[in-house]
Amino acid sequence: MQVLFVLAAALIATVASNAYYPKPAYPAPAYPSYSKSYDYAAMPYSFAWAVKDDYTYNDYAHQETADDKGYVSGSYRTLLPDGRTQTVTYKADDYSGYVADVKYDGEAKYPAEYKPSAYKPAPAYPSPAYPSSYPAYPAYKPAYKPAYPSPAYPKY
């Protein structure tokens, strides 16, 4: 029994070691390997813009500043439909990533309960009434009875 077990284990090990497909062999690439790009110093910048249009209820702004070390800070705000103002203040750097602080100013205001009026279907336009600009003639009726020839069948 032990001999049979040892032979079965040896057979399984032999089959497992012989892969069905050979291992792939890839040639070396013909192009040069990737080289690191040049590291440029961060350029400081600063910008700000705002939109306030009372007619369309658009009220939002954005301000951002970056220094020569790559640290970015800024804020943006928008007027929400419920009357509150959402302000996001953020900082971004290479250590902590993007960190935002969201604040809401004001209190949400919702109008009174909206109740739609009852639906009363009605045509949008009146039915057209065309005046008769020509006399009405009776439908055509032929004076004769059409004569159709009897069918002809081949003789076999």
N, CA, C and O atoms as a DFTB+ gen file, in Angstrom:
624 C
 N C O
     1  1       0.821      -1.194       0.000
     2  2       0.000       0.000       0.000
     3  2       0.866       1.259       0.000
     4  3       0.591       2.220      -0.718
     5  1       1.920       1.231       0.823
     6  2       2.811       2.391       0.888
     7  2       3.544       2.594      -0.436
     8  3       3.799       3.728      -0.841
     9  1       3.874       1.514      -1.095
    10  2       4.576       1.608      -2.375
    11  2       3.653       2.266      -3.407
    12  3       4.091       3.102      -4.197
    13  1       2.390       1.888      -3.392
    14  2       1.419       2.473      -4.313
    15  2       1.257       3.974      -4.038
    16  3       1.155       4.769      -4.973
    17  1       1.233       4.353      -2.777
    18  2       1.114       5.764      -2.416
    19  2       2.337       6.552      -2.883
    20  3       2.193       7.656      -3.409
    21  1       3.528       6.005      -2.697
    22  2       4.767       6.673      -3.106
    23  2       4.803       6.816      -4.627
    24  3       5.201       7.863      -5.136
    25  1       4.390       5.771      -5.363
    26  2       4.366       5.837      -6.821
    27  2       3.360       6.888      -7.308
    28  3       3.641       7.623      -8.254
    29  1       2.194       6.959      -6.666
    30  2       1.189       7.950      -7.057
    31  2       1.704       9.360      -6.787
    32  3       1.501      10.249      -7.613
    33  1       2.363       9.586      -5.660
    34  2       2.912      10.901      -5.337
    35  2       4.010      11.283      -6.322
    36  3       4.091      12.438      -6.740
    37  1       4.855      10.323      -6.696
    38  2       5.920      10.599      -7.663
    39  2       5.328      10.933      -9.033
    40  3       5.817      11.831      -9.719
    41  1       4.279      10.213      -9.429
    42  2       3.630      10.474     -10.710
    43  2       3.008      11.875     -10.730
    44  3       3.130      12.595     -11.722
    45  1       2.351      12.256      -9.650
    46  2       1.735      13.594      -9.567
    47  2       2.807      14.674      -9.602
    48  3       2.625      15.692     -10.270
    49  1       3.914      14.481      -8.905
    50  2       4.995      15.465      -8.898
    51  2       5.610      15.600     -10.285
    52  3       5.955      16.704     -10.706
    53  1       5.751      14.481     -11.002
    54  2       6.318      14.523     -12.355
    55  2       5.392      15.271     -13.313
    56  3       5.848      16.091     -14.110
    57  1       4.101      14.987     -13.234
    58  2       3.137      15.649     -14.115
    59  2       3.060      17.141     -13.798
    60  3       2.967      17.958     -14.714
    61  1       3.096      17.503     -12.528
    62  2       2.991      18.905     -12.134
    63  2       4.227      19.700     -12.547
    64  3       4.117      20.892     -12.833
    65  1       5.395      19.070     -12.583
    66  2       6.609      19.806     -12.923
    67  2       6.718      20.067     -14.421
    68  3       7.346      21.044     -14.829
    69  1       6.116      19.211     -15.249
    70  2       6.153      19.410     -16.697
    71  2       4.964      20.275     -17.100
    72  3       3.837      19.791     -17.206
    73  1       5.228      21.556     -17.323
    74  2       4.152      22.463     -17.720
    75  2       3.737      22.162     -19.157
    76  3       4.561      21.753     -19.975
    77  1       2.475      22.363     -19.453
    78  2       1.962      22.097     -20.792
    79  2       2.551      23.090     -21.789
    80  3       2.918      22.713     -22.902
    81  1       2.641      24.357     -21.393
    82  2       3.221      25.383     -22.249
    83  2       4.587      25.761     -21.707
    84  3       4.778      25.812     -20.492
    85  1       5.535      26.026     -22.587
    86  2       6.840      26.462     -22.080
    87  2       6.743      27.881     -21.520
    88  3       5.868      28.658     -21.901
    89  1       7.645      28.193     -20.627
    90  2       7.662      29.534     -20.054
    91  2       7.991      30.532     -21.157
    92  3       8.845      30.255     -21.999
    93  1       7.325      31.698     -21.171
    94  2       7.591      32.666     -22.239
    95  2       8.972      33.300     -22.079
    96  3       9.435      33.563     -20.970
    97  1       9.600      33.530     -23.207
    98  2      10.900      34.198     -23.218
    99  2      10.759      35.428     -24.096
   100  3      10.535      35.317     -25.302
   101  1      10.888      36.585     -23.499
   102  2      10.723      37.831     -24.225
   103  2      12.089      38.438     -24.511
   104  3      12.971      38.428     -23.653
   105  1      12.262      38.965     -25.719
   106  2      13.541      39.626     -26.000
   107  2      13.596      40.981     -25.293
   108  3      12.573      41.529     -24.884
   109  1      14.791      41.496     -25.163
   110  2      14.963      42.814     -24.552
   111  2      14.338      43.860     -25.466
   112  3      14.422      43.730     -26.688
   113  1      13.715      44.895     -24.906
   114  2      13.085      45.907     -25.767
   115  2      14.127      46.658     -26.595
   116  3      15.264      46.857     -26.167
   117  1      13.706      47.065     -27.787
   118  2      14.613      47.770     -28.688
   119  2      14.698      49.254     -28.363
   120  3      15.586      49.940     -28.869
   121  1      13.809      49.758     -27.546
   122  2      13.800      51.173     -27.201
   123  2      14.433      51.354     -25.824
   124  3      14.479      50.413     -25.032
   125  1      14.917      52.551     -25.541
   126  2      15.546      52.766     -24.232
   127  2      14.507      52.732     -23.110
   128  3      13.338      53.059     -23.315
   129  1      14.948      52.339     -21.954
   130  2      14.031      52.261     -20.817
   131  2      13.623      53.663     -20.373
   132  3      14.242      54.660     -20.745
   133  1      12.567      53.709     -19.569
   134  2      12.022      54.982     -19.098
   135  2      13.040      55.675     -18.210
   136  3      13.622      55.066     -17.312
   137  1      13.241      56.936     -18.472
   138  2      14.098      57.725     -17.594
   139  2      13.231      58.778     -16.919
   140  3      12.281      59.291     -17.512
   141  1      13.562      59.086     -15.701
   142  2      12.758      60.021     -14.932
   143  2      12.785      61.396     -15.586
   144  3      13.831      61.865     -16.035
   145  1      11.635      62.025     -15.632
   146  2      11.565      63.357     -16.219
   147  2      12.202      64.369     -15.267
   148  3      12.410      64.101     -14.084
   149  1      12.493      65.499     -15.810
   150  2      13.105      66.542     -15.002
   151  2      12.092      67.075     -13.998
   152  3      10.920      67.273     -14.319
   153  1      12.556      67.298     -12.803
   154  2      11.697      67.878     -11.778
   155  2      11.838      69.395     -11.829
   156  3      12.912      69.950     -11.591
   157  1      10.752      70.031     -12.138
   158  2      10.742      71.481     -12.185
   159  2      10.198      72.020     -10.873
   160  3       9.345      71.403     -10.235
   161  1      10.692      73.151     -10.493
   162  2      10.191      73.789      -9.283
   163  2       8.760      74.259      -9.529
   164  3       8.407      74.694     -10.625
   165  1       7.954      74.160      -8.486
   166  2       6.565      74.595      -8.612
   167  2       6.516      76.103      -8.822
   168  3       7.270      76.857      -8.208
   169  1       5.626      76.520      -9.690
   170  2       5.465      77.946      -9.970
   171  2       4.363      78.501      -9.074
   172  3       3.252      77.971      -9.068
   173  1       4.646      79.544      -8.327
   174  2       3.591      80.123      -7.496
   175  2       2.542      80.826      -8.362
   176  3       2.858      81.427      -9.389
   177  1       1.311      80.734      -7.928
   178  2       0.233      81.417      -8.642
   179  2      -0.862      81.773      -7.654
   180  3      -0.898      81.289      -6.523
   181  1      -1.740      82.625      -8.114
   182  2      -2.878      83.033      -7.306
   183  2      -3.966      83.506      -8.256
   184  3      -3.695      84.237      -9.207
   185  1      -5.201      83.084      -7.994
   186  2      -6.313      83.567      -8.808
   187  2      -7.569      83.624      -7.960
   188  3      -7.662      83.000      -6.902
   189  1      -8.520      84.378      -8.445
   190  2      -9.823      84.485      -7.784
   191  2     -10.838      84.941      -8.820
   192  3     -10.519      85.739      -9.701
   193  1     -12.054      84.434      -8.714
   194  2     -13.148      84.872      -9.574
   195  2     -14.458      84.687      -8.828
   196  3     -14.548      83.911      -7.877
   197  1     -15.455      85.404      -9.272
   198  2     -16.772      85.332      -8.633
   199  2     -17.847      85.647      -9.662
   200  3     -17.621      86.396     -10.613
   201  1     -19.015      85.064      -9.453
   202  2     -20.188      85.311     -10.298
   203  2     -21.353      85.607      -9.369
   204  3     -21.611      84.863      -8.424
   205  1     -22.050      86.691      -9.643
   206  2     -23.264      87.003      -8.884
   207  2     -24.276      87.553      -9.868
   208  3     -24.145      88.679     -10.349
   209  1     -25.285      86.753     -10.163
   210  2     -26.332      87.138     -11.102
   211  2     -27.667      86.889     -10.411
   212  3     -28.105      85.745     -10.285
   213  1     -28.305      87.958      -9.966
   214  2     -29.559      87.814      -9.222
   215  2     -30.688      87.276     -10.088
   216  3     -31.585      86.599      -9.584
   217  1     -30.657      87.564     -11.375
   218  2     -31.740      87.119     -12.254
   219  2     -31.779      85.591     -12.357
   220  3     -32.858      84.999     -12.343
   221  1     -30.598      84.946     -12.460
   222  2     -30.544      83.484     -12.592
   223  2     -30.194      82.793     -11.278
   224  3     -30.024      81.574     -11.255
   225  1     -30.083      83.537     -10.193
   226  2     -29.747      83.005      -8.873
   227  2     -28.383      82.316      -8.860
   228  3     -28.175      81.380      -8.088
   229  1     -27.459      82.761      -9.696
   230  2     -26.100      82.235      -9.678
   231  2     -25.261      83.114      -8.770
   232  3     -25.132      84.318      -8.993
   233  1     -24.693      82.497      -7.742
   234  2     -23.837      83.222      -6.812
   235  2     -22.773      82.241      -6.342
   236  3     -23.029      81.420      -5.461
   237  1     -21.581      82.320      -6.925
   238  2     -20.506      81.435      -6.524
   239  2     -19.169      82.115      -6.771
   240  3     -19.075      83.072      -7.539
   241  1     -18.130      81.601      -6.102
   242  2     -16.804      82.212      -6.201
   243  2     -15.750      81.154      -5.925
   244  3     -16.033      80.120      -5.319
   245  1     -14.526      81.424      -6.377
   246  2     -13.405      80.512      -6.168
   247  2     -12.141      81.353      -6.028
   248  3     -11.941      82.321      -6.761
   249  1     -11.293      80.969      -5.077
   250  2     -10.028      81.659      -4.827
   251  2      -9.002      80.588      -4.519
   252  3      -9.285      79.671      -3.747
   253  1      -7.795      80.682      -5.112
   254  2      -6.763      79.676      -4.866
   255  2      -5.393      80.323      -4.931
   256  3      -5.164      81.239      -5.721
   257  1      -4.469      79.834      -4.082
   258  2      -3.107      80.338      -4.027
   259  2      -2.162      79.156      -3.888
   260  3      -2.439      78.221      -3.137
   261  1      -1.042      79.194      -4.610
   262  2      -0.015      78.156      -4.500
   263  2       1.333      78.835      -4.322
   264  3       1.578      79.901      -4.887
   265  1       2.216      78.206      -3.528
   266  2       3.538      78.783      -3.330
   267  2       4.569      78.003      -4.149
   268  3       4.219      77.090      -4.896
   269  1       5.851      78.376      -3.997
   270  2       6.896      77.747      -4.798
   271  2       7.276      76.355      -4.301
   272  3       8.108      75.697      -4.926
   273  1       6.703      75.893      -3.216
   274  2       6.967      74.548      -2.705
   275  2       5.884      73.556      -3.116
   276  3       5.978      72.371      -2.797
   277  1       4.862      74.026      -3.816
   278  2       3.801      73.141      -4.277
   279  2       2.620      73.043      -3.335
   280  3       1.723      72.230      -3.561
   281  1       2.595      73.846      -2.288
   282  2       1.462      73.829      -1.368
   283  2       0.346      74.711      -1.921
   284  3       0.573      75.865      -2.284
   285  1      -0.832      74.165      -1.977
   286  2      -1.980      74.872      -2.550
   287  2      -3.024      75.054      -1.466
   288  3      -3.292      74.134      -0.692
   289  1      -3.611      76.235      -1.408
   290  2      -4.713      76.479      -0.486
   291  2      -5.714      77.374      -1.191
   292  3      -5.362      78.169      -2.063
   293  1      -6.958      77.228      -0.798
   294  2      -7.980      78.048      -1.424
   295  2      -9.345      77.770      -0.843
   296  3      -9.492      77.043       0.139
   297  1     -10.335      78.363      -1.472
   298  2     -11.707      78.152      -1.032
   299  2     -12.640      78.442      -2.194
   300  3     -12.308      79.194      -3.111
   301  1     -13.809      77.830      -2.134
   302  2     -14.862      78.166      -3.087
   303  2     -16.187      78.137      -2.355
   304  3     -16.348      77.433      -1.358
   305  1     -17.128      78.907      -2.859
   306  2     -18.435      78.969      -2.225
   307  2     -19.505      79.002      -3.296
   308  3     -19.274      79.441      -4.422
   309  1     -20.684      78.525      -2.918
   310  2     -21.821      78.551      -3.831
   311  2     -23.100      78.721      -3.031
   312  3     -23.205      78.277      -1.888
   313  1     -24.062      79.369      -3.651
   314  2     -25.373      79.549      -3.038
   315  2     -26.221      78.334      -3.390
   316  3     -26.435      78.039      -4.565
   317  1     -26.699      77.638      -2.377
   318  2     -27.496      76.432      -2.592
   319  2     -28.956      76.796      -2.842
   320  3     -29.389      77.886      -2.468
   321  1     -29.725      75.899      -3.470
   322  2     -31.131      76.196      -3.759
   323  2     -31.983      76.448      -2.516
   324  3     -33.006      77.128      -2.601
   325  1     -31.581      75.913      -1.373
   326  2     -32.389      76.114      -0.170
   327  2     -32.041      77.411       0.566
   328  3     -32.567      77.655       1.652
   329  1     -31.170      78.243      -0.001
   330  2     -30.860      79.537       0.594
   331  2     -29.573      79.563       1.397
   332  3     -29.106      80.646       1.751
   333  1     -28.985      78.424       1.695
   334  2     -27.730      78.392       2.441
   335  2     -26.555      78.650       1.504
   336  3     -26.675      78.505       0.288
   337  1     -25.427      79.033       2.080
   338  2     -24.195      79.203       1.320
   339  2     -23.218      78.130       1.767
   340  3     -22.910      78.022       2.954
   341  1     -22.730      77.336       0.820
   342  2     -21.753      76.292       1.119
   343  2     -20.369      76.850       0.822
   344  3     -20.115      77.332      -0.282
   345  1     -19.471      76.786       1.809
   346  2     -18.104      77.260       1.647
   347  2     -17.156      76.102       1.910
   348  3     -17.224      75.461       2.959
   349  1     -16.275      75.837       0.961
   350  2     -15.276      74.778       1.096
   351  2     -13.912      75.447       1.135
   352  3     -13.523      76.143       0.196
   353  1     -13.187      75.232       2.229
   354  2     -11.827      75.725       2.370
   355  2     -10.915      74.511       2.312
   356  3     -11.157      73.527       3.011
   357  1      -9.873      74.560       1.494
   358  2      -9.044      73.369       1.299
   359  2      -7.568      73.728       1.293
   360  3      -7.172      74.868       1.052
   361  1      -6.767      72.695       1.571
   362  2      -5.314      72.765       1.486
   363  2      -4.858      71.470       0.833
   364  3      -5.438      70.411       1.072
   365  1      -3.836      71.552       0.022
   366  2      -3.292      70.369      -0.633
   367  2      -1.775      70.457      -0.619
   368  3      -1.196      71.494      -0.942
   369  1      -1.137      69.348      -0.237
   370  2       0.317      69.272      -0.281
   371  2       0.718      67.834      -0.576
   372  3      -0.135      66.959      -0.726
   373  1       2.026      67.597      -0.659
   374  2       2.491      66.267      -1.020
   375  2       2.485      65.297       0.158
   376  3       2.712      64.103      -0.040
   377  1       2.237      65.766       1.355
   378  2       2.228      64.877       2.512
   379  2       0.814      64.427       2.875
   380  3       0.551      63.227       2.961
   381  1      -0.091      65.369       3.087
   382  2      -1.440      65.007       3.541
   383  2      -2.449      64.950       2.412
   384  3      -3.581      64.521       2.636
   385  1      -2.088      65.364       1.208
   386  2      -3.016      65.315       0.088
   387  2      -4.003      66.466       0.145
   388  3      -3.678      67.563       0.599
   389  1      -5.211      66.198      -0.322
   390  2      -6.263      67.220      -0.383
   391  2      -7.104      67.118       0.881
   392  3      -7.730      66.088       1.134
   393  1      -7.121      68.180       1.672
   394  2      -7.893      68.214       2.910
   395  2      -8.876      69.375       2.807
   396  3      -8.476      70.527       2.636
   397  1     -10.166      69.058       2.912
   398  2     -11.197      70.086       2.745
   399  2     -12.017      70.227       4.016
   400  3     -12.238      69.263       4.749
   401  1     -12.459      71.444       4.256
   402  2     -13.347      71.747       5.374
   403  2     -14.595      72.398       4.778
   404  3     -14.512      73.454       4.150
   405  1     -15.744      71.766       4.979
   406  2     -16.995      72.239       4.384
   407  2     -17.835      72.892       5.469
   408  3     -18.047      72.316       6.536
   409  1     -18.312      74.105       5.187
   410  2     -19.162      74.829       6.137
   411  2     -20.401      75.327       5.415
   412  3     -20.370      75.619       4.220
   413  1     -21.492      75.417       6.163
   414  2     -22.749      75.929       5.624
   415  2     -23.158      77.147       6.442
   416  3     -23.213      77.088       7.671
   417  1     -23.440      78.241       5.764
   418  2     -23.886      79.464       6.423
   419  2     -25.356      79.686       6.106
   420  3     -25.811      79.442       4.988
   421  1     -26.085      80.151       7.104
   422  2     -27.507      80.424       6.904
   423  2     -28.356      79.222       7.281
   424  3     -27.848      78.182       7.700
   425  1     -29.633      79.387       7.126
   426  2     -30.575      78.327       7.466
   427  2     -31.393      77.989       6.225
   428  3     -31.772      78.867       5.450
   429  1     -31.653      76.713       6.059
   430  2     -32.412      76.277       4.884
   431  2     -33.832      76.816       4.949
   432  3     -34.482      76.756       5.992
   433  1     -34.301      77.335       3.839
   434  2     -35.666      77.875       3.755
   435  2     -36.409      77.106       2.676
   436  3     -35.974      77.012       1.529
   437  1     -37.532      76.568       3.082
   438  2     -38.361      75.832       2.137
   439  2     -39.698      76.543       2.022
   440  3     -40.262      76.948       3.039
   441  1     -40.223      76.706       0.809
   442  2     -41.511      77.389       0.659
   443  2     -42.640      76.529       1.228
   444  3     -42.452      75.354       1.544
   445  1     -43.817      77.146       1.349
   446  2     -44.983      76.417       1.860
   447  2     -45.261      75.213       0.972
   448  3     -44.767      75.108      -0.150
   449  1     -46.054      74.327       1.503
   450  2     -46.385      73.096       0.773
   451  2     -46.965      73.424      -0.598
   452  3     -47.877      74.244      -0.709
   453  1     -46.457      72.807      -1.608
   454  2     -46.915      73.053      -2.975
   455  2     -48.035      72.082      -3.303
   456  3     -47.880      70.869      -3.155
   457  1     -49.156      72.616      -3.746
   458  2     -50.282      71.783      -4.157
   459  2     -50.611      72.125      -5.602
   460  3     -51.026      73.245      -5.897
   461  1     -50.433      71.185      -6.485
   462  2     -50.739      71.484      -7.887
   463  2     -52.234      71.631      -8.102
   464  3     -53.038      71.004      -7.413
   465  1     -52.593      72.460      -9.056
   466  2     -54.012      72.655      -9.364
   467  2     -54.549      71.430     -10.093
   468  3     -53.790      70.638     -10.651
   469  1     -55.874      71.291     -10.078
   470  2     -56.501      70.149     -10.731
   471  2     -56.273      70.230     -12.235
   472  3     -56.296      71.313     -12.820
   473  1     -56.057      69.097     -12.839
   474  2     -55.795      69.042     -14.275
   475  2     -57.108      69.061     -15.040
   476  3     -57.999      68.248     -14.792
   477  1     -57.214      69.991     -15.964
   478  2     -58.407      70.099     -16.798
   479  2     -57.956      70.050     -18.249
   480  3     -57.524      71.064     -18.798
   481  1     -58.050      68.888     -18.874
   482  2     -57.570      68.804     -20.253
   483  2     -58.445      69.616     -21.194
   484  3     -59.671      69.608     -21.082
   485  1     -57.823      70.295     -22.093
   486  2     -58.522      71.096     -23.098
   487  2     -57.624      71.175     -24.322
   488  3     -56.400      71.176     -24.195
   489  1     -58.220      71.240     -25.500
   490  2     -57.370      71.343     -26.688
   491  2     -56.609      72.666     -26.687
   492  3     -57.114      73.700     -26.248
   493  1     -55.420      72.600     -27.176
   494  2     -54.596      73.799     -27.204
   495  2     -55.055      74.770     -28.281
   496  3     -54.913      75.983     -28.128
   497  1     -55.602      74.244     -29.361
   498  2     -56.049      75.085     -30.465
   499  2     -57.456      74.668     -30.858
   500  3     -57.821      73.507     -30.673
   501  1     -58.259      75.583     -31.396
   502  2     -59.604      75.191     -31.838
   503  2     -59.510      74.295     -33.072
   504  3     -58.524      74.331     -33.808
   505  1     -60.540      73.500     -33.282
   506  2     -60.578      72.629     -34.454
   507  2     -60.635      73.482     -35.713
   508  3     -61.323      74.503     -35.734
   509  1     -59.928      73.082     -36.758
   510  2     -59.937      73.894     -37.970
   511  2     -61.275      73.790     -38.695
   512  3     -61.886      72.721     -38.729
   513  1     -61.717      74.870     -39.258
   514  2     -62.942      74.902     -40.062
   515  2     -62.564      75.501     -41.402
   516  3     -62.309      76.701     -41.513
   517  1     -62.531      74.648     -42.423
   518  2     -62.125      75.102     -43.741
   519  2     -63.362      75.403     -44.578
   520  3     -64.241      74.548     -44.690
   521  1     -63.455      76.574     -45.161
   522  2     -64.598      76.869     -46.046
   523  2     -64.431      76.115     -47.370
   524  3     -63.316      75.933     -47.859
   525  1     -65.529      75.694     -47.922
   526  2     -65.501      74.970     -49.186
   527  2     -65.332      75.976     -50.313
   528  3     -66.231      76.781     -50.559
   529  1     -64.209      75.946     -50.993
   530  2     -63.948      76.894     -52.075
   531  2     -64.249      76.291     -53.445
   532  3     -64.042      76.949     -54.465
   533  1     -64.726      75.069     -53.481
   534  2     -65.062      74.429     -54.747
   535  2     -66.335      73.614     -54.554
   536  3     -66.650      73.218     -53.431
   537  1     -67.075      73.356     -55.640
   538  2     -68.317      72.585     -55.498
   539  2     -68.020      71.117     -55.239
   540  3     -67.017      70.583     -55.713
   541  1     -68.873      70.488     -54.505
   542  2     -68.706      69.074     -54.203
   543  2     -69.331      68.250     -55.316
   544  3     -70.514      68.411     -55.616
   545  1     -68.558      67.377     -55.926
   546  2     -69.047      66.515     -56.994
   547  2     -69.274      65.115     -56.440
   548  3     -68.599      64.708     -55.494
   549  1     -70.225      64.366     -57.021
   550  2     -70.435      62.994     -56.562
   551  2     -69.260      62.111     -56.975
   552  3     -68.508      62.443     -57.892
   553  1     -69.118      60.995     -56.292
   554  2     -68.043      60.065     -56.597
   555  2     -68.239      59.474     -57.983
   556  3     -69.377      59.340     -58.433
   557  1     -67.177      59.121     -58.662
   558  2     -67.230      58.588     -60.023
   559  2     -67.838      57.191     -60.011
   560  3     -67.462      56.338     -59.207
   561  1     -68.794      56.975     -60.930
   562  2     -69.391      55.658     -61.120
   563  2     -69.342      55.373     -62.613
   564  3     -69.901      56.134     -63.403
   565  1     -68.688      54.295     -63.011
   566  2     -68.617      54.003     -64.445
   567  2     -69.995      53.659     -64.997
   568  3     -70.837      53.097     -64.297
   569  1     -70.210      54.003     -66.254
   570  2     -71.504      53.766     -66.902
   571  2     -71.617      52.337     -67.409
   572  3     -72.727      51.874     -67.675
   573  1     -70.554      51.655     -67.544
   574  2     -70.598      50.281     -68.039
   575  2     -70.106      49.339     -66.957
   576  3     -69.478      49.747     -65.981
   577  1     -70.415      48.052     -67.164
   578  2     -69.936      47.033     -66.248
   579  2     -68.652      46.479     -66.842
   580  3     -68.652      46.062     -68.000
   581  1     -67.561      46.459     -66.092
   582  2     -66.311      45.973     -66.666
   583  2     -66.416      44.490     -67.013
   584  3     -67.018      43.710     -66.274
   585  1     -65.837      44.119     -68.121
   586  2     -65.853      42.726     -68.576
   587  2     -64.443      42.181     -68.440
   588  3     -63.510      42.661     -69.083
   589  1     -64.305      41.191     -67.609
   590  2     -63.013      40.567     -67.413
   591  2     -62.974      39.281     -68.222
   592  3     -63.961      38.545     -68.232
   593  1     -61.884      38.985     -68.893
   594  2     -61.817      37.718     -69.625
   595  2     -61.742      36.559     -68.648
   596  3     -61.235      36.699     -67.535
   597  1     -62.249      35.421     -69.073
   598  2     -62.194      34.242     -68.208
   599  2     -60.750      33.755     -68.161
   600  3     -60.003      33.931     -69.123
   601  1     -60.363      33.154     -67.066
   602  2     -58.972      32.718     -66.938
   603  2     -58.657      31.597     -67.928
   604  3     -59.494      30.745     -68.226
   605  1     -57.449      31.630     -68.416
   606  2     -57.007      30.597     -69.358
   607  2     -56.043      29.683     -68.640
   608  3     -55.052      30.132     -68.064
   609  1     -56.341      28.384     -68.677
   610  2     -55.502      27.392     -68.019
   611  2     -54.760      26.610     -69.083
   612  3     -55.324      26.330     -70.141
   613  1     -53.534      26.258     -68.839
   614  2     -52.801      25.472     -69.844
   615  2     -53.359      24.047     -69.923
   616  3     -53.847      23.496     -68.937
   617  1     -53.274      23.485     -71.092
   618  2     -53.742      22.107     -71.302
   619  2     -52.538      21.187     -71.252
   620  3     -51.523      21.446     -71.897
   621  1     -52.653      20.102     -70.480
   622  2     -51.554      19.145     -70.353
   623  2     -51.900      17.864     -71.010
   624  3     -51.095      16.932     -71.007
